[in-house]
Amino acid sequence: MSEQIRVLIVDDDALVRAGLSMILSGAPDLAIVGEASDGDQVPAMVAEHRPDVVLMDIRMPNVDGLTATEALRATAKPPEVVVLTTFHADAQVLRALRAGAAGFLLKDIPPADLVAAIRKVAAGEPILSPVVTRQLITHVSDGGADTRRERARRLLDRLSEREREVAEAVGKGRSNAEIGADLYMSVATVKAHVSRILTKLDLNNRVQIALLVYDAAP
């Protein structure tokens, strides 16, 4: 068996934690390394258990999941964060994605889909379709659209023409293979462009590239 994916569950509802734990324990390639009931416990538990993926509830009594995600993603070599929510369009979900979360899952997600999503995130793939991203941005009014548009355009102007094309393809939800086919380049070259985009723009993942592209749109 290949090395297991280490998962930390963060939710203030004991029943939710128990349910997630039961589901994930049935997958031989997943290992639950810890459970936390509040965001204030996350830094210590991440430092102790070194999870690959953190399932993060948004609404918790002391430190909410958004604050915990922002703090976690600002650290060196952070785990991937997947936000757990009960709402499709939620301002805090959008803010968590802007902070670097790899995606979000609804709490009523089917068990098989939950396991598959964790595997994808651990492999470096976002679990957010461009359709869902557009719905979030369209339906959630968190203010500052003009400021974000100006900032996004300024950042994208740092990219070369080719990097800009790759960024826009990422914003459309295209995979590396699809981008390579569209732009006549190898998958390795696409990966190199994506890595340079992340470095140039100081971003965490492809979800943030997509959000930046959407922010810059007229």
C-alpha positions as CSV (number, residue, x, y, z in Angstrom):
1,M,0.0,0.0,0.0
2,S,1.3,3.5,-0.8
3,E,1.8,6.0,2.0
4,Q,-1.5,7.0,3.6
5,I,-3.1,10.5,3.3
6,R,-3.1,12.1,6.7
7,V,-6.4,13.9,7.5
8,L,-7.2,16.3,10.4
9,I,-11.0,16.9,11.1
10,V,-12.0,20.3,12.5
11,D,-15.6,20.7,13.5
12,D,-17.4,21.9,16.7
13,D,-20.1,19.3,16.2
14,A,-19.1,15.9,17.8
15,L,-21.7,14.1,15.7
16,V,-20.2,15.6,12.5
17,R,-16.7,14.6,13.5
18,A,-17.9,11.1,14.3
19,G,-19.6,10.7,11.0
20,L,-16.6,12.0,9.0
21,S,-14.3,9.8,11.0
22,M,-16.5,6.7,10.3
23,I,-16.6,7.4,6.6
24,L,-12.9,8.1,6.2
25,S,-11.8,5.2,8.3
26,G,-13.3,2.9,5.7
27,A,-10.7,4.0,3.1
28,P,-7.4,2.1,3.5
29,D,-5.4,4.9,2.0
30,L,-6.7,7.6,4.4
31,A,-5.5,8.0,8.1
32,I,-7.3,10.2,10.5
33,V,-4.5,11.7,12.6
34,G,-6.6,13.9,14.8
35,E,-9.9,15.8,15.6
36,A,-10.3,19.3,16.8
37,S,-13.5,21.0,18.0
38,D,-12.4,24.6,17.3
39,G,-10.1,26.6,15.1
40,D,-7.9,27.7,18.0
41,Q,-6.7,24.0,18.3
42,V,-5.6,23.8,14.7
43,P,-2.0,25.3,14.9
44,A,-0.9,22.9,17.6
45,M,-2.6,19.9,16.1
46,V,-1.1,20.6,12.7
47,A,2.3,21.0,14.2
48,E,1.9,17.7,16.1
49,H,0.3,15.5,13.5
50,R,1.4,17.0,10.2
51,P,-1.7,16.2,8.2
52,D,-1.8,16.4,4.4
53,V,-5.4,17.6,4.3
54,V,-7.5,19.5,6.9
55,L,-11.3,19.3,6.7
56,M,-12.3,22.7,8.2
57,D,-15.7,23.7,9.5
58,I,-16.5,27.4,9.0
59,R,-18.6,28.3,12.0
60,M,-16.9,27.5,15.3
61,P,-17.3,29.3,18.6
62,N,-13.9,30.7,19.4
63,V,-11.8,30.8,16.2
64,D,-13.8,30.3,13.0
65,G,-12.6,28.2,10.1
66,L,-11.9,31.2,7.9
67,T,-9.5,32.7,10.5
68,A,-7.9,29.3,11.0
69,T,-7.5,28.8,7.3
70,E,-5.9,32.1,6.7
71,A,-3.4,31.5,9.5
72,L,-2.6,28.0,8.4
73,R,-2.1,28.9,4.7
74,A,0.3,31.6,5.8
75,T,2.7,29.1,7.3
76,A,5.6,27.3,5.6
77,K,4.5,24.1,3.8
78,P,0.9,24.1,5.1
79,P,-1.5,21.2,4.5
80,E,-4.3,21.5,2.0
81,V,-7.5,22.9,3.5
82,V,-11.0,21.8,2.4
83,V,-13.8,23.9,3.9
84,L,-16.9,22.2,5.2
85,T,-20.2,24.0,4.9
86,T,-23.9,23.7,4.7
87,F,-24.4,26.4,2.1
88,H,-23.5,26.5,-1.6
89,A,-23.1,30.3,-1.8
90,D,-21.5,31.6,1.4
91,A,-19.4,34.7,1.8
92,Q,-17.1,32.9,4.2
93,V,-16.6,30.1,1.8
94,L,-15.5,32.6,-0.9
95,R,-13.1,34.3,1.6
96,A,-11.6,30.9,2.6
97,L,-11.0,30.2,-1.1
98,R,-9.3,33.5,-1.5
99,A,-7.2,32.7,1.5
100,G,-5.9,29.5,-0.1
101,A,-8.4,26.7,0.6
102,A,-8.3,24.1,-2.1
103,G,-12.1,23.9,-2.3
104,F,-15.2,23.3,-0.3
105,L,-17.5,20.4,0.4
106,L,-21.1,20.4,1.6
107,K,-21.6,18.4,4.8
108,D,-24.2,16.2,3.1
109,I,-21.7,15.0,0.5
110,P,-22.0,11.3,-0.3
111,P,-19.3,9.2,1.4
112,A,-17.6,8.0,-1.8
113,D,-17.4,11.6,-3.1
114,L,-15.9,12.8,0.2
115,V,-13.1,10.2,0.0
116,A,-12.5,10.9,-3.7
117,A,-12.3,14.7,-3.0
118,I,-9.7,14.2,-0.3
119,R,-7.6,12.0,-2.6
120,K,-7.8,14.7,-5.3
121,V,-6.8,17.5,-2.9
122,A,-3.9,15.4,-1.6
123,A,-2.7,15.0,-5.2
124,G,-2.7,18.7,-5.7
125,E,-5.9,19.0,-7.6
126,P,-8.6,21.6,-6.6
127,I,-12.1,20.3,-5.9
128,L,-13.9,23.3,-7.2
129,S,-15.6,23.5,-10.6
130,P,-15.5,26.8,-12.5
131,V,-19.3,26.7,-12.6
132,V,-19.4,26.7,-8.7
133,T,-16.8,29.4,-8.6
134,R,-18.8,31.7,-10.8
135,Q,-21.9,31.0,-8.8
136,L,-20.1,31.9,-5.6
137,I,-18.8,35.2,-7.0
138,T,-22.1,36.0,-8.6
139,H,-24.4,35.2,-5.7
140,V,-22.2,36.3,-2.8
141,S,-21.9,40.0,-2.3
142,D,-18.9,40.7,-0.1
143,G,-18.1,44.2,-1.3
144,G,-14.9,45.6,-2.8
145,A,-15.5,44.3,-6.4
146,D,-14.0,47.4,-8.0
147,T,-10.9,47.2,-5.8
148,R,-10.5,43.5,-6.4
149,R,-10.9,44.0,-10.2
150,E,-8.1,46.7,-10.2
151,R,-5.8,44.5,-8.1
152,A,-6.5,41.4,-10.2
153,R,-5.7,43.2,-13.4
154,R,-2.6,44.7,-12.0
155,L,-1.3,41.3,-10.9
156,L,-2.2,39.6,-14.2
157,D,-0.2,42.3,-16.0
158,R,2.9,40.8,-14.4
159,L,2.5,37.7,-16.5
160,S,3.9,37.0,-19.9
161,E,1.5,36.6,-22.7
162,R,1.8,32.8,-22.6
163,E,1.4,32.7,-18.8
164,R,-1.7,34.9,-19.1
165,E,-3.1,32.3,-21.6
166,V,-2.4,29.5,-19.1
167,A,-4.0,31.5,-16.2
168,E,-7.1,32.1,-18.2
169,A,-7.3,28.4,-19.1
170,V,-7.0,27.5,-15.4
171,G,-9.9,30.0,-14.8
172,K,-12.0,28.0,-17.2
173,G,-11.3,24.8,-15.1
174,R,-9.1,23.2,-17.8
175,S,-6.8,20.4,-16.7
176,N,-3.0,20.5,-17.5
177,A,-3.6,18.0,-20.3
178,E,-6.4,20.1,-21.8
179,I,-4.4,23.3,-21.5
180,G,-1.5,21.6,-23.2
181,A,-3.7,20.4,-26.1
182,D,-5.3,23.8,-26.5
183,L,-2.0,25.8,-26.4
184,Y,0.2,23.2,-28.2
185,M,2.6,22.5,-25.3
186,S,3.5,19.5,-23.2
187,V,1.9,18.8,-19.8
188,A,5.4,19.4,-18.2
189,T,5.5,22.9,-19.8
190,V,2.0,23.7,-18.6
191,K,3.0,22.6,-15.1
192,A,6.1,24.9,-15.3
193,H,3.9,27.8,-16.4
194,V,1.4,27.2,-13.5
195,S,4.3,27.1,-11.0
196,R,5.7,30.3,-12.3
197,I,2.3,32.0,-12.2
198,L,1.9,30.9,-8.5
199,T,5.4,32.2,-7.7
200,K,5.0,35.5,-9.6
201,L,1.6,36.3,-8.1
202,D,2.4,34.9,-4.6
203,L,-0.6,32.5,-4.8
204,N,-1.2,29.1,-3.1
205,N,-3.0,27.1,-5.7
206,R,-5.0,26.9,-8.9
207,V,-8.2,28.0,-7.2
208,Q,-6.6,31.3,-6.4
209,I,-5.5,31.7,-10.0
210,A,-9.1,31.1,-11.1
211,L,-10.5,33.6,-8.6
212,L,-8.0,36.2,-9.8
213,V,-9.0,35.6,-13.4
214,Y,-12.7,36.0,-12.5
215,D,-12.0,39.1,-10.4
216,A,-10.2,40.7,-13.4
217,A,-13.1,40.1,-15.8
218,P,-15.2,43.1,-16.9
